[in-house]
């Protein structure tokens, strides 16, 4: 039986503008299939320094939660 993975991307606006240029945080939530309940966090959306466009940064280090 094939399992379908469903994802939701949550964009959390940075209303305080701290640090400057950070527009939002982002999270990827898995709600079905083998990855059900997993959340990927640590993404951020930034205004480019030259003011033309946006960049997304991704988590750069590994971490452990509850031994996993």
N, C-alpha and C positions, 0 to 999 in steps of 0.2 A: 504494500500500500504506500503510495506517495504522499508525503506530508507537505502541506502548503505553509510557507512562512509568510506572515503578514507583518508589515512594518508601518510605523507611524513616526514622522519627524515632527518634533515639537520645537518651535522657535520661541524663545523667551526674550522679548525686547529688553535692552539695557536702558531703562528710563532715567537712570542717574548719570549716564555718560562718564562713568568711572570704571576703568581708566579711559582717558580720552580716545576717541576713535572706535571704541568697541560698540558695535551696534546691537548685538544679540548673542545669547548662548543658544546652542542647539543640542538636542538629544535625539537618539534613535531608539525607539521602543519596539521590541518584538512581541507580538501578541498571539501568535499561533505557531504550531509546529515545534520542531526540536529546540528552537531558541526562545520559546514562550517564557516571558518574564524577564528576559535579559534586557538591560538598558546600556547603551553606549553613551557615555557622557564626556564632556571636556571639549566639545567643538565650540568654536567662536566665530562670529562674523564681524569683520573689521572694515572700516572705511580705509581705502588705500591712502598712503601718506601723501601722494601727489594729488589726491582728491578725485581721481578718475577711476571709479569702480569700487569693487569690494573684493576682499580676500576671505577665505575660510581657513582657519588653523585647526589641526587635528591633534589629539593627545599624543605627546611625544614620549611618555614613559609608561612602563608597565606598573600596575599596582594590584594588590590582592585584597579581596573582600571576603571575610569569613573563610579564609583558607583556600579559596578557589581562584 
